[in-house]
Amino acid sequence: MEQQLSQFLGALTPPRTVTSCTASDIVNFLIFKDKSGRTVVHSSLCSRASCTCPKRLAAGSVDSLIGRLRAVFNNLGRLNNSNPVAHPLVKDYLKFVRQEQAGLAITPVQAVPLFFDKFRRLIAFLRGLLLSHAPLSRSGKYILVRDATFFVVDFFTGDRASDLGRLQSCNIFRLRDREGFLLKFTLTKNIRKGSPRSFALIKFTHPEVCPVAWVQHYITVCQCLKISLDQGYFFRATERDGSVGDKPFTGSAVNNRLRKHLLESKLHAGETPHSFRVGLSNTLRLLGCSQEEVAQYLGWKSGEVASRYMQRSHADASLTILESVFPRVASGLVTPVSHPNNLDAAV
């Protein structure tokens, strides 16, 4: 986020930096980020046919973005009144966005759910590429293993791709019984204060998509390729020259890789990284979880959020398939953990 803001400020006339940034600059940056929004703000005269109305970031996304920007300036020592994000101008902008979208009864576009059947075929496609006789470069093998492992973990945790991509290696632990891993998420959209949110990944009955097996395989491959995971991000982006850098695997990089694999496997139907989260929320509900249980599993504040996700996605999945895959209400998949014990460092 700091890098994006710095690039935006540097392109202004005259150029600015994060140390000279003002509240007006923050508002302009939020407006600039609207280009990645998917919420259509219809005019009162719009017939919805051949609509050309502008797209905006959803109000909730703007609120989250403001929170992340506030943290950036706090880390730079610009606290309290010296933090431009704390200025009333920024608060007024957020209030305007909320009122604009609420007044027009806007329903944000929800991602296409990605359910287990398609997920399993996607991972089978990636496994086929890894097991094929076609030669793979060092970076090519790393990318395929990273992508598959990332998608598997994201499917079972239902975490936001941007949060999972920022998972630090120091926050991954192996259970001492060697039957799983613990992931501690400390910097997420939902976690701004308080204790980290932890998930225990344990072995799954289908080995081809077992999150424990894939995480172990990823660690092993990185060791063989002499890619150190001792520090920094667990999932890394690659540089233009093919080398593995120290930046997190997030944002457009995750989306581009998912789209590429879905297109090549002829499975693409408009899915995005958020499709894992939407698919899991619907799967848990179909298996009998209450809205509150779904919210707890995915880290939402209330069951109302889960309800909105499931209403928008119009989920349709076979319970026969789901029951055979999920050993009843996700036991055996990913377990929220409050006070983890019996841990060893994983990497």
Phi and psi in degrees as a GROMACS rama.xvg file:
@    title "Ramachandran Plot"
@    xaxis  label "Phi"
@    yaxis  label "Psi"
@TYPE xy
-60.8856  -38.6115  GLU-2
-66.4982  -42.8174  GLN-3
-62.11  -44.2891  GLN-4
-63.9172  -42.035  LEU-5
-62.1976  -40.8135  SER-6
-64.1363  -41.3592  GLN-7
-64.0276  -46.9293  PHE-8
-64.3632  -36.8556  LEU-9
-66.7657  -22.711  GLY-10
-88.4059  -4.44721  ALA-11
-75.4456  164.3  LEU-12
-122.536  112.473  THR-13
-73.9743  159.336  PRO-14
-62.4351  149.208  PRO-15
-129.515  168.859  ARG-16
-126.719  174.347  THR-17
-66.5293  -21.2328  VAL-18
-81.2274  -23.6856  THR-19
-108.089  4.8789  SER-20
-64.5402  140.969  CYS-21
-113.48  172.809  THR-22
-62.3889  -36.2333  ALA-23
-62.8296  -38.0449  SER-24
-63.7222  -38.2565  ASP-25
-63.6835  -43.8777  ILE-26
-62.0601  -43.1766  VAL-27
-63.6412  -35.608  ASN-28
-65.9959  -40.5544  PHE-29
-64.0256  -38.8575  LEU-30
-65.6746  -40.0421  ILE-31
-60.349  -38.0222  PHE-32
-69.9376  -12.6136  LYS-33
-60.3113  -20.2979  ASP-34
-62.5127  -22.3397  LYS-35
-96.8195  5.98056  SER-36
-77.9928  159.256  GLY-37
-126.914  4.72732  ARG-38
-89.1135  116.395  THR-39
-84.0378  126.201  VAL-40
-98.9916  97.1461  VAL-41
-77.7798  141.165  HIS-42
-77.0776  163.71  SER-43
-65.6426  -20.5193  SER-44
-97.3693  0.236768  LEU-45
-69.8291  131.047  CYS-46
-89.6138  -3.24317  SER-47
69.3032  -3.06453  ARG-48
-96.9335  126.43  ALA-49
52.8121  47.428  SER-50
-66.7676  132.97  CYS-51
-119.683  19.6215  THR-52
-66.3595  150.317  CYS-53
-68.8239  155.071  PRO-54
-104.875  144.361  LYS-55
-131.552  163.438  ARG-56
-68.8169  141.757  LEU-57
-62.8769  150.219  ALA-58
-56.5302  -38.9787  ALA-59
-63.9883  -36.3006  GLY-60
-69.1249  -37.8736  SER-61
-62.9001  -43.2051  VAL-62
-59.8456  -44.6387  ASP-63
-64.1984  -41.105  SER-64
-63.2757  -40.2513  LEU-65
-62.4974  -40.9228  ILE-66
-61.931  -40.4046  GLY-67
-69.1231  -37.3301  ARG-68
-67.0143  -38.6371  LEU-69
-59.7473  -41.3207  ARG-70
-65.483  -36.2811  ALA-71
-59.555  -47.821  VAL-72
-72.0036  -32.8218  PHE-73
-61.0575  -42.1831  ASN-74
-66.5999  -23.9896  ASN-75
-88.9845  0.928048  LEU-76
91.5354  2.44916  GLY-77
-90.5885  89.4593  ARG-78
-103.472  159.986  LEU-79
51.4901  -122.659  ASN-80
-69.2811  -20.1169  ASN-81
-81.4264  -8.25251  SER-82
-83.6931  113.981  ASN-83
-62.092  -24.451  PRO-84
-71.1453  -22.4766  VAL-85
-81.8761  -3.18618  ALA-86
-68.7442  144.48  HIS-87
-56.1961  -27.0224  PRO-88
-61.1306  -40.1112  LEU-89
-69.5041  -40.2349  VAL-90
-63.7025  -39.326  LYS-91
-65.3371  -36.8616  ASP-92
-64.2949  -44.4322  TYR-93
-62.0781  -40.7474  LEU-94
-61.936  -41.1282  LYS-95
-63.0135  -44.4055  PHE-96
-60.3541  -45.0704  VAL-97
-62.0346  -45.2114  ARG-98
-66.7819  -39.6254  GLN-99
-61.3589  -46.3905  GLU-100
-75.6398  -36.3362  GLN-101
-69.1831  -37.3208  ALA-102
-67.2765  -27.1965  GLY-103
-97.2185  7.46339  LEU-104
53.2456  47.8918  ALA-105
-77.605  135.013  ILE-106
-110.108  109.542  THR-107
-57.1499  146.416  PRO-108
-69.7508  128.534  VAL-109
-98.3729  149.747  GLN-110
-67.4669  153.173  ALA-111
-68.4637  126.581  VAL-112
-64.1633  143.093  PRO-113
-114.245  110.262  LEU-114
-95.3446  175.912  PHE-115
-61.2081  -40.469  PHE-116
-59.5251  -48.8978  ASP-117
-69.3678  -38.5452  LYS-118
-58.4237  -44.2836  PHE-119
-64.5781  -37.9437  ARG-120
-68.9172  -35.641  ARG-121
-63.1029  -47.0671  LEU-122
-67.3611  -35.5655  ILE-123
-62.4382  -37.328  ALA-124
-63.7105  -43.8734  PHE-125
-68.0891  -37.8118  LEU-126
-63.0794  -38.3758  ARG-127
-62.4151  -38.6661  GLY-128
-65.6572  -38.724  LEU-129
-70.1736  -32.2414  LEU-130
-92.9536  -4.19847  LEU-131
-71.5382  165.263  SER-132
-83.8075  -3.90575  HIS-133
-66.9213  131.861  ALA-134
-65.5719  139.918  PRO-135
-118.824  136.434  LEU-136
-72.5431  170.535  SER-137
-58.1206  -48.4361  ARG-138
-69.6734  -34.364  SER-139
-63.2615  -41.5874  GLY-140
-67.9425  -42.9696  LYS-141
-59.2661  -45.1728  TYR-142
-61.7258  -44.7294  ILE-143
-64.1059  -44.8177  LEU-144
-67.1023  -40.9049  VAL-145
-61.3638  -47.0009  ARG-146
-60.2208  -48.6814  ASP-147
-62.1615  -45.2908  ALA-148
-64.2754  -42.4107  THR-149
-61.1203  -46.7051  PHE-150
-64.7412  -39.4495  PHE-151
-64.4943  -48.2347  VAL-152
-64.045  -40.4612  VAL-153
-65.2059  -37.6813  ASP-154
-64.0082  -42.4495  PHE-155
-82.2136  -30.5546  PHE-156
-86.373  -26.6401  THR-157
66.7287  22.6917  GLY-158
-79.7878  158.574  ASP-159
-66.8904  137.484  ARG-160
-59.639  -36.6812  ALA-161
-65.4229  -33.1072  SER-162
-76.5651  -43.4892  ASP-163
-63.1418  -38.4663  LEU-164
-65.51  -20.8744  GLY-165
-97.777  9.25214  ARG-166
-63.9996  126.652  LEU-167
-85.1875  145.401  GLN-168
-59.2004  -32.7052  SER-169
-70.251  -9.52413  CYS-170
-106.274  20.5356  ASN-171
-117.244  126.23  ILE-172
-129.082  149.977  PHE-173
-99.071  133.361  ARG-174
-66.758  142.075  LEU-175
-66.791  -18.2703  ARG-176
-81.5891  1.03469  ASP-177
63.9422  17.1987  ARG-178
-98.506  2.75416  GLU-179
179.181  -173.197  GLY-180
-131.868  154.184  PHE-181
-113.489  130.109  LEU-182
-111.893  128.492  LEU-183
-112.137  109.264  LYS-184
-90.8263  119.551  PHE-185
-114.589  -21.9264  THR-186
-124.667  90.5049  LEU-187
-133.93  173.415  THR-188
-63.2391  -37.3296  LYS-189
-85.9627  -24.9701  ASN-190
-100.244  99.3302  ILE-191
-112.014  -26.3123  ARG-192
-141.03  158.835  LYS-193
93.1217  -164.038  GLY-194
-78.573  153.574  SER-195
-62.4454  156.924  PRO-196
-101.011  125.029  ARG-197
-114.894  144.751  SER-198
-130.497  137.669  PHE-199
-102.343  117.118  ALA-200
-89.7474  122.388  LEU-201
-122.526  167.848  ILE-202
-61.9796  143.924  LYS-203
-112.458  151.825  PHE-204
-68.7781  -21.6517  THR-205
-100.816  100.036  HIS-206
-60.9368  -28.0818  PRO-207
-68.1419  -19.436  GLU-208
-126.408  21.8805  VAL-209
-69.8608  121.291  CYS-210
-63.1549  -34.0626  PRO-211
-65.2739  -44.7673  VAL-212
-63.3374  -40.8709  ALA-213
-70.2161  -40.5364  TRP-214
-62.5378  -43.2613  VAL-215
-63.8046  -40.6676  GLN-216
-63.6754  -41.0263  HIS-217
-62.0191  -44.2057  TYR-218
-62.1616  -43.2759  ILE-219
-64.0175  -45.081  THR-220
-62.2648  -42.414  VAL-221
-61.8132  -38.6977  CYS-222
-64.509  -42.7538  GLN-223
-65.9353  -35.0476  CYS-224
-86.616  3.33123  LEU-225
58.6127  41.5772  LYS-226
-102.476  111.808  ILE-227
-76.8323  128.43  SER-228
-110.663  15.7698  LEU-229
-63.9616  -34.4496  ASP-230
-134.692  164.322  GLN-231
83.5806  -157.986  GLY-232
-79.0339  144.365  TYR-233
-72.2574  -44.2812  PHE-234
-102.721  121.9  PHE-235
-111.456  145.523  ARG-236
-82.3058  156.675  ALA-237
-101.994  153.579  THR-238
-85.144  174.057  GLU-239
-63.812  -28.7056  ARG-240
-83.7037  3.59879  ASP-241
93.3246  -9.11487  GLY-242
-73.9725  155.401  SER-243
-85.9867  118.298  VAL-244
-90.0897  -163.427  GLY-245
-112.807  12.4786  ASP-246
-89.3963  153.413  LYS-247
-73.7746  153.523  PRO-248
-87.9404  92.4869  PHE-249
-141.713  177.987  THR-250
55.8878  -130.808  GLY-251
-63.8534  -27.9598  SER-252
-63.2853  -45.2725  ALA-253
-63.8793  -45.8521  VAL-254
-61.9506  -42.8774  ASN-255
-64.6034  -40.6081  ASN-256
-68.0866  -42.0431  ARG-257
-63.3236  -46.28  LEU-258
-60.9542  -43.4668  ARG-259
-59.732  -47.5103  LYS-260
-68.1552  -38.3592  HIS-261
-66.9101  -38.534  LEU-262
-67.2059  -45.3227  LEU-263
-66.8488  -30.4835  GLU-264
-89.9223  3.01564  SER-265
58.8751  41.2797  LYS-266
-117.481  -1.46499  LEU-267
-70.2918  131.235  HIS-268
-139.786  31.4263  ALA-269
91.899  13.9741  GLY-270
-68.9592  151.415  GLU-271
-128.518  172.475  THR-272
-55.0871  -29.7461  PRO-273
-69.2569  -13.762  HIS-274
-63.5095  -29.6204  SER-275
-61.552  -44.2857  PHE-276
-68.0407  -43.0706  ARG-277
-67.1419  -42.5965  VAL-278
-62.6085  -40.7786  GLY-279
-68.1328  -40.4819  LEU-280
-61.1295  -40.1168  SER-281
-71.3417  -37.4495  ASN-282
-62.0489  -46.1605  THR-283
-62.7378  -39.0408  LEU-284
-66.9555  -40.6078  ARG-285
-65.1279  -25.6968  LEU-286
-85.1992  0.916529  LEU-287
106.028  1.54743  GLY-288
-68.4718  143.018  CYS-289
-74.739  165.613  SER-290
-60.5459  -36.7759  GLN-291
-66.3365  -38.376  GLU-292
-67.3122  -40.128  GLU-293
-63.1294  -42.8362  VAL-294
-62.2518  -41.6526  ALA-295
-65.0555  -41.1712  GLN-296
-62.6508  -43.1141  TYR-297
-94.0104  -1.84186  LEU-298
83.7977  21.1209  GLY-299
-84.5628  157.781  TRP-300
-73.8561  -29.3144  LYS-301
-150.582  166.216  SER-302
-69.9841  -17.0736  GLY-303
-64.4612  -36.3807  GLU-304
-63.9094  -44.5585  VAL-305
-59.6473  -39.6646  ALA-306
-62.1581  -42.6671  SER-307
-64.3906  -39.9929  ARG-308
-60.0446  -45.8084  TYR-309
-74.5102  -30.5478  MET-310
-69.8548  -35.8086  GLN-311
-78.4644  -29.0333  ARG-312
-85.1029  -15.0289  SER-313
49.3467  55.3811  HIS-314
-65.3522  142.619  ALA-315
-143.785  103.228  ASP-316
-138.035  150.842  ALA-317
-76.3938  121.053  SER-318
-66.5981  -28.0542  LEU-319
-62.1772  -45.5052  THR-320
-65.4493  -44.1373  ILE-321
-63.0708  -45.228  LEU-322
-63.4809  -32.2653  GLU-323
-76.0027  -21.4018  SER-324
-95.6938  -45.9546  VAL-325
-97.5771  110.72  PHE-326
-69.0325  67.8763  PRO-327
61.0145  110.061  ARG-328
51.0356  43.1262  VAL-329
64.8176  14.2288  ALA-330
-68.7597  133.094  SER-331
94.4411  -0.148509  GLY-332
-106.59  -88.4581  LEU-333
-129.227  129.508  VAL-334
-116.309  121.179  THR-335
-62.4601  136.184  PRO-336
-124.029  129.45  VAL-337
-90.5167  -45.3283  SER-338
-132.094  84.503  HIS-339
-65.5222  138.26  PRO-340
-127.141  169.661  ASN-341
57.5835  56.0865  ASN-342
-116.659  148.585  LEU-343
-125.459  153.468  ASP-344
-63.5527  136.221  ALA-345
-87.3578  -36.0592  ALA-346
